[in-house]
């Protein structure tokens, strides 16, 4: 029997260690402080597209494994911490595939006073350093979200109805029934199946200014409140990083959390309590900042030239 064996070889572990050391060296050179935050917390993530893993203690208290260190890191920033980064394992229920695991490693960082252009430059530079591919910075393609959809899918993001979006992906009756009038889910599907596969295969593509409905924890763009100061970075069709200029308004964040609850309730998903500690931190005053979340395993998949995430971890879920 061989089920006990790891899924990757020692050389993969060495390459991972070297990649992480390059990341730490980059942040040290930028005077970004390494921090640790707890993996276990009282509050689940609110995003309807991400499911938290619950943990039940013998005391009966309910906890969740974090899907990101974002909440705790923003609490650190509100308490006066400088630029910070974290390298940690995160957990997301139901994510399994050649690019997804329910447990994976995330590099997340926050820079004070950075606008959208500055945090994008920071993220692409970090990626190039981690991959040992400085030439990547000479061919970064930056596109507006709406332009990419118009160019690659002939979709008007602002004006297209759900029916038009369903037709774009040639959705069958079952898929139409499941997604219904959820425009954001249709847009996600079009991005994954039509738009991203047409990105240049060997360079970084930055997709910026996502629709306001997809702002998550990002602020709306000061020049156009129809879009958010949010971006994602792709290498070919594979997403590597997600980031934004952070929302600092506690009331707006509470409103978005409540909207997430309504979406979850309508979809029959678990409805979680609001993250009151994050809201209190925002009320106390989050400094002007921008942040990025990046998957380590996907970076190593590119570095090692493999299409299967199991080749870059020691043990997938068992």
N, C-alpha and C positions, 0 to 999 in steps of 0.2 A: 504493500500500500504506500502511496506517495502523497496522500492528501495533506500530510503534516509539513511538507516542504514549502519554503517561501516561493513566491511567484517571480522573484527577480534574483539576479546574481550579485555577488559582492561588488563587482565593478559599478553596478547601478547605484549602490549605496555610497560608494566613493564619489561618484559624480554628483549625487544629491548633496553630500556634505560640502563639496567644493562650490556648488551653485549657491547654497545657503551662506557660505562664507563670503562669496562675492557680494551677495545682497547686504550682509552685515557691514562689509567694508565700504560699500557705497553709502549706506546711511551714516556710518561713523564719519566719513569724509564730509558729509553734509551737516554734521552736528545734530543728528536726529537721535533722540534718546530711546533705547530699547526698554520696553515695559512688558510686564506680565499681567494678565487679567484672568479672572476665574472662568473656567469652562462651564461651570454649573451656576445657574441663576434662577431667580423667581419668575422671570418674565420670558415668554416665548416671543419669537419674531412675529411681526404683524403682517408681513408681506404675504398676500394670498398665493403667490407662486412658490413659496418656500415653506416646508413643513419642519417644525422643530421636533426633536426627539425628547419625549417626556421621561423623567426619572422619578421613581416612587421610592421614598425612603421608608424604613421600618417605623419611623415616627408618624408616618401618615402625611407628612408635608410633601407637597408637589414641587418638583424642580424641572428645569429644562436644560439640556446641553445647548450651548450657544451655537447659533448659525453663523456668527461673526462676532468679533470683539468690539464692534462699533459702539454699542451703547456705553460700555464701561470706558472705552477710550475717550469718548466725548465727555464723560463725567470727569475724567482726568484733566482734559483741556479746560473745562469750566472751573476746575479747582486751581488752575494756574500752571499746569504743566506746559513745557515748551513743545516744540515739534517732537512727535513720538512715533514709534513703529512697534509692531508686534509680529512675531512668527509663531503661529499656534495651530493646533488641530481644531477643526470646526466640524459640525455635525448637521446633516440635513436628511430628513427621512425621505425614503422613496427614490433617492437619486442613485441609479445603477446603470452602467453602460460602459462602453469603451473609453469614454471621456469623463465619466461621473462615478463617484463613490459616495456612500453616505458619511464616510469620515475622510477628510482630506486636509491638506495643510494650506494655510492662507498667510500671505504677507499683507498686512494692513498698516497704512501709515497716514499721518495728518500733518499738514504744513500750515503754519499760521500766516495769514495775509496773502495767500496765493489765490490768484484769480484762475479762471478756466484755462487760459493759455499756459500759465505757469505750471499748473498741476499736470496738464497733459505732457508738457515738456519733461517734467520730473519723472513721470511714469514711463515714457518711452525711453528715456536715458537709463533708468533702472533696468528695464527689460533688456536693453542692449548690453548692459554690463553683466547681467546674470547669464545671458546666453553667449557671452564672449563674441558678440557680433556687432562691433562698432559701426560697420557699414549700414546697418539698419537705419541709423539716424539720417542717412543721406537720401533715403527714399520713402519717408513716412508720407502716407496719403491721408489727408484730413478731409472729411466730407460731412456736410450737414445731414442729419437723419432724414429730413424730408427730401433732400436732393438724391440721396442714395435710393430711396424707394421709388422716386420718379424715374431715375436713370435705369435701374436694374429690374424694376417690377411694374413700371408704368402706373404707379399708385400715387394718388394725391392724398397724402397722409391726413391733411386737415379736412378734406371734403368727402372722402370716400365713405360710403355707408357699409355696414357690416355685410350686406348681401354682396356688394362689389368685392370686398376683401375675401369673402368665401369663394367667389368665382375665380379670383386670382390664383388660389391654390387648388382649384378644381375639387373642392370639398364634396364628399358624398353626404347622403342624408344623415348618417350616423354622426359624422363630425359636426355638421350644421346643428344638429339637435344638442350635441354636447356643449358647443361653444356659444351658440345662440347669438345675442347681440353684443357680446363682450368684444369691443373693438380692439382693446389692448392685447387680448389673447390672439386675435387674428393677426395683428401687427407682429407679435412675437413669432408666430408661425411663418409669416412671410419673410421676416428677417432671417430665420434659421434655414428655411428651405429654398428661398429664391435669391435674396439679396446677398447675404454673407458668402454663399458659394461662388459669387461672381467677383469677390474681392481679389486683388492681385495675390497670387499664391505664395510669393516669397518675400513679402514685405509687410510692414505694419500698416494697418488701416485704422484710423481714429474716426469713430462715428460720434458726432457731438450734437448737442441741443435736441435731446429727446423731447417728445411732446409733454406738455405740462401734466397730462394724466398719468405719465410714467415717471414722474419726478422722484418718487420714493422719498428719500430724506434729503433731496437736493433743493436748493433755492430755485425760484423761477428766475429766468434771465432778466436782468435789469432793463435791457433794451427791448424785450419782447416777452410779455408774461404768458404767451401761448406756448413757450418752450421752457425747458429746464436747463440749468447749467450742469448737465450730466453728460458723461461720455462713456464709451466702451472702446477698448483696443483689441483688435483682432490680428492674428497672423494667418494669412489666408482666410479660411472660414472659421477658424477656431478662436473663440473669445478667450483672451488672457486676463483682462483687467476691466474693472468697472469703477468709476469714480465720479465725484462731483464737488462743486462748491457747496458747502453744507448749509442746510436750512437752520436758522438761529431763532426763529419765531416759535415760542412754545405753544401759542394758541393755534397757529397754523399746523404745527406738528400733531397736536391733539386732534384737530379736525381730520387730518389724514389718517391717523390711527383709527379713528371712529369710522371713516370710510372703508378702511380695510376690514374692520369688523363686519360691516354691512355686506361687503362682497363675500366674505367667508360664510356669513349666515345664509345668504342667498344660494351659495354653491353647496351648502350642506357640509362645510368644513368645520373643524373645531374653531370656536371663537375664543380668543385669548384676552386676558386682562390687559389694559393699557400699561405700558412701561412707565410707571409713575416716577421712578428714579431718574430716568432720562428726561422726562418732562420737567422735573424739579431742577435738574442741572441747566436745562435751557432757560428756565425762568430766572435762574441766578445769573445767567449771562455766559453764553458760549462765545468765545472770541471768533473773529472773522477767520475762517479756515477752509481748507479743502482736503479731501481724503481719497484714498485709492485702496481697493481690495484686489489681490492678485493670487491666482492659484499656483502653488509651487509645482504640483505634479504636471500641470499642463506646460509650464516652462521647461521642465525636464523632458517631457515627451518631445518637444521641439528640439531641445539640445541633443537628445539621444536618437532622434529620428525614428520614433516609434508611434504607431497609431493607437496603441492599447495602454491605458493607464495602469494596468496590472503589471506592466514591464518596469514601472518605476516606483512601485511600493513593495515592501517586504511581504505583507500579508493583506490581501483583500478581505472584505467581510466574510466570516465563516459561519 
